[in-house]
């Protein structure tokens, strides 16, 4: 049971009974550690499998834990989510707790009842607003906040509710009343019922605590106050508890989750064993290095438990940092690279494109479809299948009859969407409503791109005609895209938001849209909210096993306003900054412009020194003149021998490749190769130009190189 474990995992597995806190970084084998700990204790006879309750946050994680335990010869352990464990207990004890009354029906969703409650409170809502209200009520109930306490609690937590806090409190109260009258409960009620059953009924508490004596909680940084209250009820003052978590992966604070319980665990339990798992078995050292660089700058409470990961895999490629003129160009480049990876043997299912918001998916759905790359959308509907997008397309088709034909396309689209209640200048509060707003804003961006395409098209010898950019043709374009993206796919490139990607991993990961305003989102205003955005990027980086691509478009649409790169990527920030601070730390900045090179093939900004020298991305095709490269090598060797210096002092290998690819014929072209300045131009320029023109190295006598 201990074979194959690293020293830290072994410490976690063999820790004595009592409180154990495993701080496990991404890819460090936390599931392996906790399943081996359970199996080690059961197979050694210390505990019985039927007395163990392992709690996870997803049914998938629970199923994986059960499968691993069975493979380790430890069947019979209960591995469930908080909700599944609570539901099982409430159903079992319902006859006793309800004294013969029927157990209320469990609602799968709050939205319908919340909509009715809002109407009762005199508040008109659409489905998105009802979802946001439901989310706010869920936060309150998970945080143990009652309707009468909501105003103070929301202000203290700096919540941004979808409506005035007083109105939300009214809806909250009406929702609770409606539930009781309809004889239904929600998931938070079920957790509360489990707590109530234990805290208020000693016989129930005794039976549950006799059954479950040893507890393991995975993803402990995501526990909310209600779940912690239930865990405390299960424990009943006992301390055989193992918790596993990573404060740097706390990304669900908006739902009520808090890392405070993980952070305070050692302080609350003075005899706790604390184990840090930092050996990363998932990602290459290059990916791990970037992840460490991202989280190293973190501030705030969660940063106290920051882990410095150590990559254990063989070295891999450096993360690719790319900047494109605009988002459409970024999406096209991502799709092309995905197609290349698949052609080279990477399964499509081992590739993921991750973004901050679901509204960003449309550009990548379109680009992948155009490139004939299969894809699947995780955690959200495809863009054109979303209800608000379908409704907007109906409104756009109807507007063809009402909007004057001479109206510019973008203006016509904005006017048609305004008729549905959409306001371009006022994004609404609330996550669901804001996401719906972003989806319609994406339609406006599509209209801007469509209108910005070349206005004339060649039609052979008959001449050229002006392109039709009317609302009618734009509707046809939307219909074409919708039809194309509805094509069924079985296995393909994963498109997912960063929140949906938590707990998953792929061989190749594309982190896209890394611009300030998108990541971090403009709605992150407080220091705590900004730190959570940083942790989102950290989670995204640590999803990659081997290849990691990070990119952003300098503008949303062609010709749009320029944006700054994501502030959480220090390397990217430094590489693209237009101002540099002197090394001596003086206040006066160095305002000399930094030369930014672009790939001569795909147009991406080149950040690595070797890429700037070559003038292309390492993944773009080489156009090396092999004969010229061979002659350059012979010439360099003879020149270095004449000067009695190492060959690289004349030109490095990378410089020779750059010359053989770019074939400069004049001083400006040679100076454009990174690393070649006026001095080397004067020393070697004539020889290089002669070799490019076809001269033999034997015809070039070494020049008298004086200092």
N, C-alpha and C positions, 0 to 999 in steps of 0.2 A: 504493500500500500504506500510505502514511502519511496519506492524506486522511481527515478525519473523526476523527482521534485527538486527544485532549487533550494538553497538554504532557507530563504525567507518563507517559501511555501511550506517547507518541512516544519518550520517554527509554528506557523499557523495551524497546521494539521495536528501537531502533537501538543499544543497548548493545553493546560489542564482545564478541568471544568470550571466555569465561571465566566465573567464578562471578557470577551475577546473582540477587539476592534481591528479589522483588516482594512488598511488603507491601500486600495488596489488601483493603480493607474491603468489606463487603457491598454489592453492587450497583454496584461501581466499574468493571466491565468487565474483570475479570481474564482470562476466557476469550478475549475479543477481543484483549487485549494479548498473550497467549502464542501464540495462533494467528497473529496478524500478525507476531510476532517470528520464528516458524518460517518463515512464508511469505516475509518480507522477506529472511531469510538465504538461503533456497533460490533464490528468483527472482533474487537479485543474484549468484548463483553462488558464494557463500561456502561453502555446504555442500550436500550431496546429500540429498534427502528420504529415501532408503533408509538413510541413516546416522543418522537421528533416532529416538529412542525417547521418546515422551511417555507418562508414567505417571499414571493417575488412580485414584480409589478406587471408582468405580462403573462398571459397563458402560454405563449411560446417558450418563455424562459422557464416556466414551471415544468412544461413537458420535457424540455431538454434536461433539466435537473433530475427528473424522475428516470429518464432514460439512462443517464450517466450512473445514477445510483444503482439501478438494476444491473448495469454492466459490471459494476464493482461488487456485485453480490450482496447488495443491501436493498432488497425489495421491502415494501411496506412503509417507507417514509412518506409522510404527507407533504407534498410540495404543491402549494397553491398560491394564488394571488390573495391579497387582503380581502377582496370582495368575495371570491369563491369560498374562502375559509369561513367568513362571516355568514354568508348565505347558508352554507351547510349546517352551521351551528344553530342559526335562527330557525331554520326549517325543522331541525331535529327537536328543538325545545319548544316550538310554537304551541303544541297542545298544553304544555305545562304553563308557559308564560301567558298565553291568551285565555286560559281557562275554558277551553272548548270552542272559542270563537275561531272563525276561519282567518288564516293569515292573509293580510292584504296582498294584492297583486303588485309585483315589482315592475315599475316602468323601465323600459329600455332607454327612453329619452324624455327629458324634461320639456322640450320645446313646445309641444302642443299645449300642455297645461300652463306653461309660462305665458304663452300667447293669450290664453283665456284670462289669466290673472292680470295681464297688462290691460286688456280691454276693461276688466272690472274696475281697475284703478284709473280708468279714463285715459289710457295711453295707447295710441295707435302704433302698431308695429308691423313690420314685414318679417319674413322668416329669419333674415340675417339679424335683425334687431332682437328677435326673440331668442336666437342662439346666444347672442352676447349677454342678454339678461340671464339666460340659463347658466352661462359660464360664471357670471358674477354671483349668482345665488349659490352655485356649486363651491366657489371660493369661500363664501361666507360660512356655509355649512361645514366644509372641510376644516375651516379655521375655528370651529366651535363658536361662531357668532350667530346670535339670534336676531330676528327682524328688528326688535327694538334697540339692538346694540349696533346695527349696521352703520349708521351715520358716523359714530365716533370711531369704530373700527376701520372703516374705509378711509377716513381722513388720516388716521394714525399710520395706516399701511401705504398711504399715498397712492391709492387706487385711482384709476381713470375710468369710471363706469360709463356705460353707453348713454345714460341719461343722468339728470340731476340726482345726486345721492338720495334726496328725500323721496323722489319718485321711485327709485329702485327699492327703497325700503318699503314703500307701499305695495309694489308688485310682489316683493318677497313675502310680506304678510298675507297678501291675497292668495299667493301660490300655496302657502302652507294650509290655509283654510280650505281651498279647493281640493287639495289632496285628501284631506280628512273626509270631506263630504263624498268624494268619489271612491274612497276605500282603497287608495293606492299609496305606494311608498316609492322613494327613489333610492339610489345606491347609498347615499349618505345616511338616509334613514335606516337602512339595513345595518350599516356599521354601528350606528348609534344604538340600534336595537340589540346588537350583540354586546355592546358595552353595558347597556342597561341590564340585560339579562344576567351578566356576571356580577356587576356592582350591586344590584338590588336583590339578587336571589342567591343566597349562600349555597343552596343545594346545587344550583346550576354551576356556580363558580367552582365548587368542590369537584364536581364531575369532570368539568373541562380541564381543570388543573391536574387532576389525576391522570387524564388522558395525555395531555401535552406537558412535558417536563423540560424539554430542551428545544431552544428556538434558534433559528438562523434567519436573518433578514438581509436580503440582497438589495443593492441600490439604495442603501440607507439614506443617502443624501436627498432622496426624493420623497421621504416620508412627510405627510402633513400632520397637523395637530390631532385630527380625529383618528388617523391610523395609529399615531403614537399612543393615544389614549386607549385604543383597543389592545395594542401590544402590552401596555402596562397592566391592563385587566387580565390578559392571559397569564402574564408572569406572576402577578399577585405577590410581589415583593421578592421573588426568587431571582437569581442572577445568572442562570445557565443560558446565556445569550451571546450569540456570535453575530456581529453586524459587519457588513462589507459595503464599502462605498468609496467614492472619489469626489471630493468637494469641487474639484476643477471641472466636473461634468454636471454641475447643478444648473439646469437650463429650464426648469419648469416652475420657477417661483411664481409666475403669474397664476398658476392653478392652486396655490397655497402650499406647495412643497417647500420645505426648508432644510438647509444643510445644518441648521443649528444643533439638531440632535446628534448628528455625526461629530460635529466639532466639539460639542460639550461632553461626549461620551467618556473620555478619559478623566475629565474633571468630576463628572457626576459619579463615576465608579473608580475610586482611587486604586483599587487592586486590579484594574483591567490590564490585560496583556494587549499591547499595541504592536502590530506587525505592519511593515511597509513593503508592499510588493512593487518593485520598480523595474524589474527586468522585462522589457517589452519583447514578446515573441511574435507579435503580429506584423510590425512594420520594419522596414529597412532603417539602418542608422540615419540615413539622410532625412527620411520622413520624421523619425523621432527627434532629430535635431531641430527641425522646424517647429514641431509641436512644443518642445521645450522653450524655444525662443518666443513663441506666442504667449505661453502661459507664464513665462518668467516675469513679464511686465505687469502681471495681475496685482491688484490692490484689493483691500477689503478683507472681510472676515474669512471668506473661503480660501484666500491666499495663504492663510496660516498653515493649512494642510497641503500646500502645493507639493507635488512630487516631481523630482527630476528623473525622467525615464532614461533607461540605458538599453539601447537597441541590441538585440541578440541575433538578429538575422544577418546573413552576408550583405555586404554593401550593394546598393542599387543606384539607380540614376538620381541625380539631384532633382528636387522639385522644380517644375517648369513654371516660371513666373512670366506671364504674358499680358501685354496691354494692347487693346485694339481701338480703332477709332470710334466704334460704336457697338451697341449690344447686338445688332443683327450680324455684324462681322464676327463678333465673338462667338455667337451661336454657330455660324457656318464653320468656323475653324474647329470648334469642339466636335461637331458632327464629322468633319473630315478626319480628325485624329481618331475618333471612335471607329470609323470605318477601317482606317489603317491598322489599328490594334486587332480588330476582328480578323482582318485578312492575314495578319501575322500569327494568328493562332490563339489570341485571348478570347475566351468565350464571352459573348455579349452579356451574359448574366453576371460576369465578374467585372463589369464596368458600371460606374454610377456617376451621374451628373447631379450635384447637390447645390441648392440655392436657398436663400433666406426666406422667401415667401412663395406660396404656390402660384401666385399670379405670374411669376417669372417663367413658369414651365412652358408657356405657349411658344416662345421663340425657339426653344430647344425641341419641342415636339415637331414644329415646322421644319427646322433644319435637319433633324434626324430623318424625318419622313422624306424630305427632298433627297437626302443622301442614301435612301433605301436602307437605313439602319433600323432594325426592330427595337422597340422600346416599350417599357411598362411604366406607368405612373403609380408611385407608392404613396399611400396615405391621403390621396385626394383624387377627385375626378379629373379626367382629361379636360383641358381648357374648354373645348367646344361642347363638352357634355355638361358643364356647370349650368345650373338653372338660370343664374343671372345673365350668363352669356347668351343662352338660347333666347331669353326674353329680350335682350338687347338687339339680337339679330332680327327678331320680329319687328321691333320698333324701327330699326334701320330700313327694313323693307317697306314698312308703312310710310316712312318719311319721304320715300321717292315720289309719292303723289302729292305731298304737302309742302316740301321744301323747294323753293324756286331753283330751276335748273342751273342758273348762273352762280349759285352759292358755292364758294370754294369747298372742297371736299372735307377738310378737317373741321371747318365751321359747321358744315351740314351734319357731320357725325356728332359733334358736341351738342348741337341743337336737338338732334333726335334723342340722344341719351338724356338730355336735360328733361325731356318730356316724361321720362320714366322716374324722375326724381333725383337723378345723379347730378352732382355739382362739382365741376372740375376744380374749383378753387377751395373747396371745403371738405377734406377727408373727414369722415365721421369718426367719433370715438368708438371703442369696442373692437375686438379682434376680428370677429366674423364680418361685421359691417365694413370694416376697413379693408378686409381681404376682398369682399365683394366690390368695393369701390376701386381697388387696385386692378381687379379683373377688367372692369369697364375702362379704366384708364389705359390698360394695355390695348384695348380696341382703338382708342384714339391714337396711341403710338403707332399701331399698324396703319392707320389712315395717314399719318404723317410720313411714314416710310413709303407707302404706296404713292402718295402725291409727290414725293421727292425723287422717285425714279425718273430716268430720262424721259423727256416729254415727246421725243420723236423716235420712231422705229423704222429701220430700213425695210423697203418692200421691193427689193430688186431694182431693175432698170426703170420701173415706173416712177421712181422717185421716193420721197419720204413723206410720211403722214404724221400728224400730231396724235399723240396718245390720249385716249379717253380716260380721264380720271374722275368721272362722275360718281355720284353716290350709287347709281345702279351697277356700274362695273365693279365698284368696291364690294358691293353685296355679293356679286358673282365670285369675287376673289375669296371672300369669307366662306362662301358655300363650298368652294373648291378645297380650301384648307380643312374645313370641318369634315368633308367626305374623306379626304386623304388621311386624317388623323383618327378616323373611326375604324380604320382597317384593323382587324383582329390580330393580336400578337400573342405568342405563347411565351417565349423567353426572349428577353432583349435587354438593352441598356436600361438601367433603373434611373428614373427621374424622381427626385424626392427632395422635400424640404430638409433642412438640417435637423429640425426637431424629429421628423419621421425617421431619420437615419440613425438615431441613437440606438446603440446595441448591435448595429450591423457592421459589416466590413466587406471590402471588395479589393481585387488585385489592382485596379486602376480607378482613381477618383478624380473627378473634375470639380473643383470648387469655383463657381462662377459668380459674376456680379459682385466682386469684392471692391465695391466703391462706397465711400462714406455717403450715407443717406439710404443705402440699401443694407449694408452691414458695416457699422451698426445702423439700424433703422433710424429714421428721423424721429421716431416716437420714443426712442430711448433718451431720456433727458437727465435722469439722476445718475449719480456715480454708481449706484447699485445696478441700475438698468444697463448702463454701459458695460459694467463688468460681466453681466450675464451675456451680453452680445459677444464679448471676448471669448467667453467659455463656449459659446456656440461655434465660433470659428475653430477653437481647440478640438471640440468634438468632431467637426468636419475633417480636420487634418488627420486625426487619429483613426479615421475609418479606412485609410489607404494602407494596403500591405506593401505595394511595390512602386507603383507609378502615381505621382501626385502632380496635378496641373492646377495652378491658381491663376485667375484672370479677371479682368474687368474691361468694360467698354468706357472710353473716355467720355462718351455722351450716350444718352438713352437711344436717340435716333440720329441718323446722319445729319450733321450740321448743327446738332443741339449744343446746349451749354456744357462746358467741360466740367468734369467732376474729379475729386481727389481720390486717390487709392485708399483702401481700407486702412485706418489708422493702427490696426492691430497687427499689421505685417511690417515690423521694423525694417526688414531687409528690403521689401518693396518700397517702403517710404523713403529710405535713404537713396535707393537707386534712381528714383524719379524726382527727387526734390530739386527745386530750382535754386535753393539757397543752401549753403553749407556752413556749419559753425566751425571756426578754427579749432585746431587741436589744443591750443593753449587755454581754451575755455573763456577767452575774452568775449565781451558782449557783441562786438561788431562782427556781423556775419560776412562770410566770403560770398560776394554776389556774382562771382564769375559763373557764367552758364555752364551747366553740366551737359556734355554732348550725349544725346539720347539717340541710339542707333535703332534702325528698324530692319526686320528681315526683308531681304530683297525678293523673297519668294512669296511669303504670306502676309507681310506687312506688320507682324507683331513686333512690339518693342523688345529689344534684346537687352538683357540685364547681365548675364554671365559674361566674364571677360573673353572666354574662348568663343562664345557665340558672336560677340561684337566683332571679334577679329575676322571670323569667317563671313560675317555679314548675313547669316541665316540661322534659323533655329536648328538644333541638332536633329530634329525629326523631319525637317524639310529635305527634299532630295538634293544630293550633291551633284554639281556639274563639273567635277574635277577633270582637268586636262592631264591625263596620266603621263603623257610624253613630256609635257612642260614640267610636271612635278618631278620627274626623274632627272631632267636636265638641271633643274634648280638644286636638287640634292647634290649632284656632282659638282656644280659650281660652288655651292656653299662649302663643301669639304675642301676643295682646293684653296678657296679664299681663307678659310680658317687655318689651314696648314701654313699658308704664306704669312699670316698675321701671328701665328703661334698662339691662338686662342681657341677655346672650345667652340664647336660648331654653333651651339645655341646663342653665342654672343653675336654672331653675324645675324642670323634669323632663327627664331624658334621653329619647331616642327609645325605648330599651328599657323605661324605666319607663312611658311612655305605652302601649306594647304590653301590658305586664303588667297595667296598670289595665283596659285594654279587654278583656283576656281574663278576668281574675279578678273584675272588677266588684265591688269592695269596697263594703259598705254601712255599715260602722262602723269606728271607730278601730282595733280589733284586726286587722281584715282588711287595712286599709291599711298598718299597721305591719308586717304579715307579708311585705310586698313588700320584698325586699332593697334597701337604699339609701334607704329612707324612714324617718326617725327622728322623734322628738317635735317637733323644730323645724319640719320641713316639714308634719307633720300639723297643727300649729297655724296655719301660714301658708296652706296650700292645702286642708286637709281638707274644709272646708265646701263649697268649690267642686267638689271632686272628687265628693263624695257627691251633690250636686245634679245634676251632669252624669250620673252613673250612674243617677239617678232619672228622667232624661229632660229636664232643663232645657236651654235653649238658651244658648250662650255669651253672646249679646247680653243675656240677663237677669241676668248675673252682673257686678256692678260690682266693679272691682278693689279689693281690701282695702287698708287703710292698713298697709303692712308696715314697722313700725319695728324697729330692732335692739335 
